[in-house]
Amino acid sequence: MYVCIEFHGMSTWYHLRESFTNSQELDIVFQNKESEEQKTMIVLPVLFLLGSLFLCRPVEASSQSGTIQKLKDAALSAGSLSCKWDCNCTYNRQRSCCCAADDMYKLEETTFLKLVNVWGQIKELNADVEECTKDVKIAFSATIDPSIAVSMPGTSERCFGPFNTNVPIPYSIVSLNSGSGFNPTMGIFTAPRAGVYLFSFTAYSYVERGERLYHKVQLMKNGAKVVSVWENNREDGEDSATQVVILEMNRGDQVYVELTSGRKLCNSLQYNIFTGYMVYPNHDM
C-alpha cells in the first residue's frame, strides 16, 4: 500500500507493508530527505490519511493494531507543533484536540463571562425600573351606581338631578384605584404625586319619547372648568359623549366631574364612566 503526499513541492512516498513481523519496524522512505523538522511536518498528514483508510475498510485486528500503535508512537515522538497541537490528547482522550481547540475554549469562556455580565446588568436595570416605578402606578376607573337615581314625578324616569347648584358626580362603583388617589364617595381624584395625567369621562343619558334630554357635565381641576359635554333637545331621546384631556398635575391637585345646576342624567347611569392615569411623573414639581 502506498500513500503520496505533496509537501512544499516535494513528492514523498511512504511504503507501508501490509503485514509486519515482531522484529520489523515501519519502513519510511524519503526520496528527498532534508531536515528533521521537515520529517516531523510530513508525518502528521500521513497519519490522517492512514487513519481514514483504517476507518473506511475492515482490517485484521492482529496486524492492524500493531500498525496503529506504531503510528501513534511516531506522532507522539514528533514533539510540539507551532499551533500547540496536543497529539497525546488527540489519540488517547478525545477528538477535539485540534490546533483551534485552545482558541475555541478561550472564546467559549469569554462568551460565557460576557453573558454572566449581561445577565447581572439586566437584573440591576430591572431593580432600578422597579424602584423608579413603584410610586407611579397610578390609575383609576369608576362608574355611577344606578341606585342613586330617583324617580321623576309624572314619568317613569329615574334620574340623578336636577340640582340648584353644580354637584360633583359620585362615581362610587370603582373597578380600579391604583395609588388610592380616587375618592369614590366624592368622585374626586387627588394626585398622589406630580406628573402628567390623562383623564376621560363619558356622559350618558336616556329619556322617554317626548321628554327633554337635558344635561351638562364638565371636568373640573381645582375648581376650574377644563372641558365639558352637553345636550338639550326633545328630538333625540338618548345620547352619550366622551371627553379626553391630558393635564399637568402637582401633588395634591384635584380633578372631578360635576353635573351643572338644573341638569339631569337619566336611566342606565352605569354607562357614565370616569377614568384617569399617570402618563409619566414629573420630578421637578
Protein Blocks (a to p, Z undefined) as FASTA:
>chain_A
ZZdddeehiacdddddfbdcfkbccddddfbacbfklmmmmmmmmmmmmmmmmmmpccdf
klmmmmmmmmmmmmmmnopafkopafklmmmmmmmlcfklmmmmmmmmmmmmmmmmmmmm
mmmmmmmmmmmmmmmmccddddddfklpccdehiabdcedjdfbdcddddfbcfbdghil
acfknopacdfbgcdddddddddddddehiacdddddddeehiafbdcddddfkbmbdcd
dddddddddehiacdddddehiaceehkllpccddddfbdcfkZZ
